[in-house]
Amino acid sequence: MKYKLPVLLLFALVLSRVLLVACAKDKVPVPVNVAINPCPDTISFANDVLPIMNDAACTYCHGPGCGIGEYYDYTTISNSAQQILNSIGPNGTMPQGGTKLADSTVQKIACWISQGKKNN
């Protein structure tokens, strides 16, 4: 009877550790699912992608001079396109503290990548 509390405490600690490890998010690339959601003819960087990235939810932390993965022009966005897609996709954490982007918005980025990340 006197060992019941330490055993329960040990069990609770082990269980909490198992749950923490099991709940960790894996950083898996977001698949470009063009078979289910076909891309429109062409996604334009200037008309479709750049306005998404220029949204206040992105530029607050990622605009020029912010120093946290600056994504504000074709070169910076194109070079980090897959990382950006992973961050805004279903398992992503962006925009931090904000509302998740609509699936159609995430799909535009995915389509732009699948179409070769053109500077158009």
MDTraj code that builds the backbone (N, CA, C; nanometers):
import mdtraj as md
import numpy as np

residues = "MET LYS TYR LYS LEU PRO VAL LEU LEU LEU PHE ALA LEU VAL LEU SER ARG VAL LEU LEU VAL ALA CYS ALA LYS ASP LYS VAL PRO VAL PRO VAL ASN VAL ALA ILE ASN PRO CYS PRO ASP THR ILE SER PHE ALA ASN ASP VAL LEU PRO ILE MET ASN ASP ALA ALA CYS THR TYR CYS HIS GLY PRO GLY CYS GLY ILE GLY GLU TYR TYR ASP TYR THR THR ILE SER ASN SER ALA GLN GLN ILE LEU ASN SER ILE GLY PRO ASN GLY THR MET PRO GLN GLY GLY THR LYS LEU ALA ASP SER THR VAL GLN LYS ILE ALA CYS TRP ILE SER GLN GLY LYS LYS ASN ASN".split()
xyz = np.array([
    [0.0812, -0.1191, 0.0000],
    [0.0000, 0.0000, 0.0000],
    [0.0858, 0.1259, 0.0000],
    [0.2016, 0.1233, 0.0702],
    [0.2833, 0.2436, 0.0773],
    [0.3563, 0.2719, -0.0540],
    [0.3649, 0.1748, -0.1469],
    [0.4310, 0.1967, -0.2754],
    [0.3345, 0.2396, -0.3848],
    [0.2088, 0.2497, -0.3570],
    [0.1072, 0.2800, -0.4576],
    [0.1287, 0.4176, -0.5209],
    [0.1542, 0.5208, -0.4415],
    [0.1722, 0.6559, -0.4948],
    [0.2950, 0.6669, -0.5857],
    [0.4145, 0.6179, -0.5470],
    [0.5299, 0.6264, -0.6380],
    [0.5082, 0.5503, -0.7686],
    [0.4423, 0.4359, -0.7618],
    [0.4166, 0.3583, -0.8834],
    [0.3214, 0.4344, -0.9747],
    [0.2176, 0.4934, -0.9187],
    [0.1238, 0.5716, -0.9990],
    [0.1915, 0.6941, -1.0579],
    [0.2770, 0.7583, -0.9815],
    [0.3502, 0.8751, -1.0306],
    [0.4427, 0.8369, -1.1456],
    [0.5148, 0.7274, -1.1301],
    [0.6027, 0.6796, -1.2364],
    [0.5213, 0.6463, -1.3616],
    [0.4095, 0.5791, -1.3434],
    [0.3232, 0.5452, -1.4568],
    [0.2746, 0.6715, -1.5278],
    [0.2343, 0.7734, -1.4527],
    [0.1858, 0.8985, -1.5107],
    [0.2965, 0.9686, -1.5876],
    [0.4175, 0.9677, -1.5359],
    [0.5305, 1.0312, -1.6059],
    [0.5620, 0.9595, -1.7360],
    [0.5646, 0.8279, -1.7329],
    [0.5931, 0.7508, -1.8547],
    [0.4824, 0.7723, -1.9572],
    [0.3585, 0.7685, -1.9143],
    [0.2464, 0.7880, -2.0057],
    [0.2494, 0.9268, -2.0691],
    [0.2799, 1.0281, -1.9905],
    [0.2852, 1.1643, -2.0460],
    [0.3966, 1.1771, -2.1487],
    [0.5098, 1.1123, -2.1247],
    [0.6211, 1.1163, -2.2205],
    [0.5826, 1.0473, -2.3511],
    [0.5158, 0.9333, -2.3405],
    [0.4718, 0.8607, -2.4596],
    [0.3751, 0.9447, -2.5403],
    [0.2817, 1.0097, -2.4738],
    [0.1841, 1.0935, -2.5434],
    [0.2500, 1.2133, -2.6105],
    [0.3476, 1.2742, -2.5451],
    [0.4171, 1.3884, -2.6053],
    [0.4913, 1.3477, -2.7312],
    [0.5581, 1.2350, -2.7281],
    [0.6313, 1.1880, -2.8451],
    [0.5356, 1.1490, -2.9563],
    [0.4261, 1.0829, -2.9216],
    [0.3297, 1.0372, -3.0212],
    [0.2586, 1.1531, -3.0888],
    [0.2456, 1.2663, -3.0220],
    [0.1706, 1.3785, -3.0767],
    [0.2576, 1.4776, -3.1526],
    [0.3872, 1.4547, -3.1587],
    [0.4757, 1.5468, -3.2290],
    [0.4419, 1.5464, -3.3776],
    [0.4423, 1.6665, -3.4370],
    [0.4118, 1.6778, -3.5796],
    [0.5344, 1.6416, -3.6629],
    [0.5120, 1.5619, -3.7653],
    [0.6178, 1.5330, -3.8600],
    [0.6146, 1.6400, -3.9672],
    [0.7306, 1.6840, -4.0089],
    [0.7393, 1.7819, -4.1162],
    [0.7496, 1.7055, -4.2487],
    [0.6344, 1.6772, -4.3057],
    [0.6265, 1.6026, -4.4301],
    [0.5865, 1.6997, -4.5403],
    [0.6553, 1.6956, -4.6545],
    [0.6169, 1.7865, -4.7621],
    [0.4706, 1.7695, -4.8008],
    [0.4038, 1.8815, -4.8252],
    [0.2652, 1.8791, -4.8684],
    [0.2625, 1.8329, -5.0134],
    [0.1874, 1.7276, -5.0431],
    [0.1841, 1.6810, -5.1814],
    [0.1090, 1.7786, -5.2709],
    [0.1563, 1.7906, -5.3916],
    [0.0869, 1.8706, -5.4910],
    [-0.0163, 1.7779, -5.5529],
    [-0.1413, 1.7942, -5.5125],
    [-0.2464, 1.7007, -5.5491],
    [-0.3238, 1.7521, -5.6695],
    [-0.2581, 1.7541, -5.7845],
    [-0.3227, 1.8072, -5.9035],
    [-0.4191, 1.7073, -5.9658],
    [-0.4118, 1.5797, -5.9274],
    [-0.5050, 1.4818, -5.9827],
    [-0.6461, 1.5041, -5.9273],
    [-0.6560, 1.5356, -5.7978],
    [-0.7865, 1.5576, -5.7364],
    [-0.8350, 1.6997, -5.7616],
    [-0.7474, 1.7960, -5.7453],
    [-0.7816, 1.9367, -5.7665],
    [-0.6988, 1.9893, -5.8839],
    [-0.7504, 1.9745, -6.0053],
    [-0.6719, 2.0167, -6.1207],
    [-0.6384, 2.1660, -6.1135],
    [-0.5193, 2.1974, -6.1577],
    [-0.4768, 2.3371, -6.1604],
    [-0.5422, 2.4071, -6.2784],
    [-0.5701, 2.5358, -6.2613],
    [-0.6183, 2.6117, -6.3774],
    [-0.5083, 2.6174, -6.4830],
    [-0.5400, 2.6733, -6.5959],
    [-0.4435, 2.6758, -6.7061],
    [-0.3045, 2.7178, -6.6606],
    [-0.2925, 2.8352, -6.6024],
    [-0.1628, 2.8839, -6.5575],
    [-0.1811, 2.9663, -6.4316],
    [-0.0959, 2.9403, -6.3327],
    [-0.0932, 3.0232, -6.2125],
    [0.0121, 3.1306, -6.2362],
    [-0.0263, 3.2536, -6.2194],
    [0.0626, 3.3663, -6.2401],
    [0.1295, 3.4039, -6.1080],
    [0.2625, 3.4173, -6.1123],
    [0.3325, 3.4608, -5.9914],
    [0.2845, 3.5994, -5.9507],
    [0.2832, 3.6923, -6.0461],
    [0.2488, 3.8317, -6.0150],
    [0.1034, 3.8474, -5.9721],
    [0.0117, 3.7739, -6.0354],
    [-0.1309, 3.7925, -6.0081],
    [-0.1879, 3.6999, -5.9011],
    [-0.1252, 3.5830, -5.8808],
    [-0.1812, 3.4841, -5.7881],
    [-0.0944, 3.4614, -5.6640],
    [0.0349, 3.4387, -5.6844],
    [0.1231, 3.4006, -5.5736],
    [0.1691, 3.5212, -5.4925],
    [0.2194, 3.6232, -5.5586],
    [0.2718, 3.7400, -5.4870],
    [0.1669, 3.8068, -5.3987],
    [0.0412, 3.8230, -5.4443],
    [-0.0590, 3.8820, -5.3545],
    [-0.0826, 3.7993, -5.2273],
    [-0.0724, 3.6664, -5.2379],
    [-0.0857, 3.5823, -5.1185],
    [0.0279, 3.6143, -5.0221],
    [0.1484, 3.6208, -5.0741],
    [0.2651, 3.6443, -4.9890],
    [0.2701, 3.7882, -4.9368],
    [0.2096, 3.8811, -5.0090],
    [0.2074, 4.0207, -4.9643],
    [0.0966, 4.0481, -4.8633],
    [0.0157, 3.9478, -4.8346],
    [-0.0892, 3.9620, -4.7341],
    [-0.0250, 3.9958, -4.6003],
    [-0.0938, 4.0750, -4.5206],
    [-0.0409, 4.1188, -4.3913],
    [-0.0036, 4.0016, -4.3014],
    [-0.0749, 3.8881, -4.3144],
    [-0.0440, 3.7720, -4.2310],
    [0.0961, 3.7190, -4.2593],
    [0.1475, 3.7410, -4.3799],
    [0.2824, 3.6941, -4.4146],
    [0.3865, 3.8037, -4.3942],
    [0.3576, 3.9230, -4.4457],
    [0.4592, 4.0286, -4.4453],
    [0.4909, 4.0819, -4.3069],
    [0.4020, 4.0611, -4.2112],
    [0.4292, 4.1079, -4.0762],
    [0.5587, 4.0457, -4.0240],
    [0.5790, 3.9176, -4.0528],
    [0.7000, 3.8482, -4.0073],
    [0.8003, 3.8220, -4.1193],
    [0.7524, 3.8163, -4.2431],
    [0.8386, 3.7730, -4.3532],
    [0.8614, 3.8803, -4.4595],
    [0.8302, 4.0046, -4.4299],
    [0.8517, 4.1129, -4.5254],
    [0.9965, 4.1590, -4.5261],
    [1.0289, 4.2539, -4.6143],
    [1.1657, 4.3052, -4.6219],
    [1.2118, 4.3611, -4.4871],
    [1.3310, 4.3226, -4.4472],
    [1.3907, 4.3736, -4.3248],
    [1.3475, 4.3036, -4.1979],
    [1.2586, 4.2063, -4.2083],
    [1.2117, 4.1367, -4.0875],
    [1.3132, 4.0349, -4.0376],
    [1.3891, 3.9784, -4.1299],
    [1.4938, 3.8851, -4.0920],
    [1.4482, 3.7440, -4.0619],
    [1.3212, 3.7142, -4.0738],
    [1.2699, 3.5795, -4.0455],
    [1.2237, 3.5182, -4.1771],
    [1.3147, 3.4675, -4.2568],
    [1.2747, 3.4100, -4.3844],
    [1.1991, 3.5113, -4.4672],
    [1.2677, 3.6066, -4.5211],
    [1.2033, 3.7152, -4.5953],
    [1.1541, 3.6642, -4.7306],
    [1.0230, 3.6695, -4.7508],
    [0.9594, 3.6232, -4.8748],
    [0.8791, 3.7378, -4.9330],
    [0.9400, 3.8136, -5.0224],
    [0.8707, 3.9319, -5.0730],
    [0.8894, 3.9554, -5.2222],
    [0.9719, 3.8763, -5.2886],
    [0.9891, 3.8918, -5.4328],
    [1.0039, 3.7532, -5.4965],
    [1.0126, 3.7511, -5.6292],
    [1.0171, 3.6231, -5.6984],
    [1.1309, 3.5343, -5.6484],
    [1.2508, 3.5889, -5.6371],
    [1.3672, 3.5090, -5.5996],
    [1.3515, 3.4471, -5.4609],
    [1.3149, 3.5267, -5.3629],
    [1.3050, 3.4740, -5.2261],
    [1.1904, 3.3734, -5.2127],
    [1.0807, 3.3980, -5.2814],
    [0.9658, 3.3070, -5.2739],
    [0.9934, 3.1789, -5.3517],
    [1.0500, 3.1910, -5.4699],
    [1.0799, 3.0744, -5.5520],
    [1.1815, 2.9823, -5.4842],
    [1.2844, 3.0404, -5.4246],
    [1.3882, 2.9607, -5.3592],
    [1.3357, 2.8849, -5.2371],
    [1.2293, 2.9332, -5.1769],
    [1.1747, 2.8707, -5.0557],
    [1.0339, 2.8168, -5.0773],
    [0.9945, 2.7941, -5.2011],
    [0.8561, 2.7594, -5.2330],
    [0.8070, 2.6347, -5.1594],
    [0.8844, 2.5278, -5.1584],
    [0.8386, 2.4049, -5.0919],
    [0.8295, 2.4258, -4.9412],
    [0.9228, 2.4987, -4.8843],
    [0.9184, 2.5284, -4.7403],
    [0.7938, 2.6116, -4.7073],
    [0.7645, 2.7089, -4.7922],
    [0.6452, 2.7908, -4.7721],
    [0.5201, 2.7033, -4.7793],
    [0.5132, 2.6166, -4.8808],
    [0.3975, 2.5282, -4.8962],
    [0.3809, 2.4383, -4.7739],
    [0.4899, 2.3826, -4.7235],
    [0.4827, 2.2987, -4.6037],
    [0.4326, 2.3793, -4.4837],
    [0.4711, 2.5057, -4.4760],
    [0.4335, 2.5896, -4.3612],
    [0.2877, 2.6311, -4.3629],
    [0.2298, 2.6459, -4.4816],
    [0.0909, 2.6906, -4.4898],
    [-0.0064, 2.5765, -4.5129],
    [0.0463, 2.4577, -4.5419],
    [-0.0385, 2.3414, -4.5694],
    [-0.1075, 2.2885, -4.4447],
    [-0.1748, 2.1746, -4.4570],
    [-0.2552, 2.1198, -4.3483],
    [-0.1778, 2.0952, -4.2183],
    [-0.0524, 2.0576, -4.2273],
    [0.0277, 2.0305, -4.1080],
    [0.1174, 2.1479, -4.0705],
    [0.1047, 2.2571, -4.1431],
    [0.1903, 2.3728, -4.1188],
    [0.1447, 2.4572, -4.0015],
    [0.2280, 2.5501, -3.9641],
    [0.1996, 2.6363, -3.8493],
    [0.1789, 2.7822, -3.8880],
    [0.1757, 2.8100, -4.0166],
    [0.1614, 2.9483, -4.0612],
    [0.0217, 2.9718, -4.1171],
    [-0.0276, 3.0921, -4.1070],
    [0.0330, 3.2063, -4.0384],
    [0.0236, 3.1896, -3.8867],
    [0.1345, 3.2149, -3.8227],
    [0.1437, 3.1948, -3.6787],
    [0.0481, 3.2880, -3.6054],
    [-0.0374, 3.2302, -3.5239],
    [-0.1345, 3.3084, -3.4480],
    [-0.2520, 3.3576, -3.5299],
    [-0.2568, 3.3204, -3.6586],
    [-0.3649, 3.3657, -3.7448],
    [-0.4491, 3.2500, -3.7948],
    [-0.5467, 3.2827, -3.8764],
    [-0.6353, 3.1834, -3.9345],
    [-0.5639, 3.1103, -4.0471],
    [-0.5789, 2.9787, -4.0517],
    [-0.5189, 2.9000, -4.1595],
    [-0.5695, 2.9512, -4.2939],
    [-0.4849, 2.9436, -4.3940],
    [-0.5235, 2.9864, -4.5278],
    [-0.6232, 2.8876, -4.5868],
    [-0.7090, 2.9373, -4.6724],
    [-0.8079, 2.8526, -4.7393],
    [-0.7366, 2.7482, -4.8243],
    [-0.7988, 2.6319, -4.8379],
    [-0.7408, 2.5250, -4.9194],
    [-0.7144, 2.5727, -5.0615],
    [-0.8032, 2.6556, -5.1155],
    [-0.7851, 2.7045, -5.2523],
    [-0.6610, 2.7933, -5.2630],
    [-0.6288, 2.8656, -5.1580],
    [-0.5094, 2.9504, -5.1569],
    [-0.3844, 2.8641, -5.1520],
    [-0.3848, 2.7635, -5.0675],
    [-0.2717, 2.6706, -5.0586],
    [-0.2551, 2.5980, -5.1918],
    [-0.3670, 2.5612, -5.2546],
    [-0.3619, 2.4918, -5.3833],
    [-0.2989, 2.5789, -5.4920],
    [-0.3220, 2.7106, -5.4879],
    [-0.2586, 2.7997, -5.5860],
    [-0.1067, 2.7917, -5.5767],
    [-0.0556, 2.7931, -5.4543],
    [0.0894, 2.7820, -5.4355],
    [0.1383, 2.6462, -5.4855],
    [0.0641, 2.5396, -5.4529],
    [0.1016, 2.4054, -5.4969],
    [0.1011, 2.3961, -5.6495],
    [0.0013, 2.4534, -5.7133],
    [-0.0061, 2.4509, -5.8602],
    [0.1082, 2.5303, -5.9217],
    [0.1380, 2.6461, -5.8650],
    [0.2487, 2.7273, -5.9160],
    [0.3792, 2.6480, -5.9107],
    [0.4008, 2.5760, -5.8009],
    [0.5218, 2.4934, -5.7890],
    [0.5200, 2.3837, -5.8943],
    [0.4061, 2.3140, -5.9095],
    [0.3985, 2.2032, -6.0054],
    [0.4125, 2.2513, -6.1495],
    [0.3810, 2.3779, -6.1730],
    [0.3937, 2.4342, -6.3078],
    [0.5337, 2.4924, -6.3320],
    [0.6249, 2.4695, -6.2414],
    [0.7622, 2.5098, -6.2640],
    [0.8049, 2.6413, -6.2013],
    [0.7251, 2.6965, -6.1098],
    [0.7571, 2.8211, -6.0396],
    [0.7978, 2.9336, -6.1382],
    [0.7135, 2.9530, -6.2379],
    [0.7433, 3.0539, -6.3407],
    [0.7313, 3.1952, -6.2854],
    [0.8178, 3.2831, -6.3363],
    [0.8140, 3.4253, -6.2993],
    [0.7279, 3.4969, -6.4023],
    [0.5970, 3.4782, -6.3915],
    [0.5047, 3.5346, -6.4901],
    [0.4030, 3.6264, -6.4238],
])
top = md.Topology()
chain = top.add_chain()
for i, resn in enumerate(residues, 1):
    res = top.add_residue(resn, chain, resSeq=i)
    for name in ("N", "CA", "C"):
        top.add_atom(name, md.element.get_by_symbol(name[0]), res)
traj = md.Trajectory(xyz[None], top)
